[in-house]
Amino acid sequence: MIKLIAVLTVKPEFCGVIETKAWDLVKASRCEKGNISYNFVKDSCSDNKFIFLEEWKDQNAVDSHNNSEHFQTICPQLHDMCSDMTLYRVDM
């Protein structure tokens, strides 16, 4: 199993918009083969910090996700809304 944690610092002007795009990604990703869980949460202490929490069966599932149409479409949009994005990975 592979766990991914993506921490996003959102530019202030996009704080009200990013959640809609992020949930579009979550909904589509949860339907993918090899997805165990996929969540999007807001930092309770900051209006502009958000986290994606993902669990995947294996590297093939991660690769397939990264190449999916919804990922290729939505992630660049999310990236443009962020001032910083950090990805953590845990292989189990």
C-alpha positions in Angstrom: 0.0 0.0 0.0 1.1 3.5 -0.8 -0.1 6.6 1.2 0.3 10.0 -0.3 -0.2 13.3 1.6 -0.3 16.5 -0.4 -0.2 19.7 1.6 -1.5 22.8 -0.3 -1.0 26.4 0.7 -3.6 28.3 -1.4 -3.3 31.8 -2.6 -5.8 34.0 -0.7 -7.9 34.9 -3.8 -8.6 31.2 -4.5 -9.6 30.0 -1.0 -13.3 30.0 -1.9 -12.8 28.3 -5.2 -10.3 25.5 -4.6 -12.6 23.2 -2.7 -15.0 22.7 -5.6 -12.2 21.7 -7.9 -10.6 19.5 -5.3 -13.8 17.6 -4.6 -14.2 17.0 -8.4 -10.8 15.3 -8.2 -11.7 13.4 -5.1 -15.0 12.0 -6.5 -13.3 10.8 -9.7 -10.3 9.4 -8.0 -12.3 7.4 -5.5 -13.8 5.4 -8.5 -10.3 4.4 -9.8 -9.1 0.8 -9.7 -6.5 0.5 -6.9 -7.8 3.4 -4.9 -8.3 2.5 -1.2 -9.2 6.0 0.0 -9.0 9.6 -1.2 -9.9 12.6 1.0 -9.6 16.4 1.0 -9.5 18.3 4.3 -9.1 21.9 5.4 -6.6 22.8 8.1 -8.7 23.8 11.2 -6.2 26.6 12.1 -5.7 28.2 8.7 -8.0 29.4 5.9 -5.5 28.7 3.2 -4.1 25.3 4.1 -5.6 22.1 2.7 -4.5 18.5 2.6 -5.2 15.6 0.2 -4.9 12.2 1.9 -4.6 9.3 -0.5 -4.2 5.5 -0.2 -3.4 3.3 -3.2 -3.0 -0.4 -3.6 0.4 -0.2 -5.4 2.6 1.9 -7.7 0.6 0.8 -10.8 -2.5 2.4 -9.2 -0.6 5.6 -8.5 0.7 5.7 -12.0 -2.7 5.1 -13.5 -4.1 7.9 -11.3 -1.4 10.3 -12.3 -2.1 9.6 -16.0 -5.9 9.8 -15.7 -7.8 12.5 -17.6 -9.3 14.0 -14.4 -5.9 14.2 -12.7 -4.3 15.7 -15.8 -7.0 18.3 -16.1 -7.7 19.3 -12.5 -4.2 19.2 -10.9 -2.7 21.9 -13.1 -5.6 24.1 -12.1 -5.1 23.4 -8.4 -1.4 24.0 -8.8 -2.1 27.5 -10.2 -4.2 28.3 -7.2 -1.4 27.4 -4.8 1.6 29.3 -3.5 3.1 26.1 -2.2 2.5 22.4 -2.6 4.4 19.6 -0.8 3.9 15.9 -1.4 4.8 13.2 1.2 4.8 9.5 0.5 4.7 6.4 2.7 5.3 2.9 1.3 3.8 0.2 3.5 
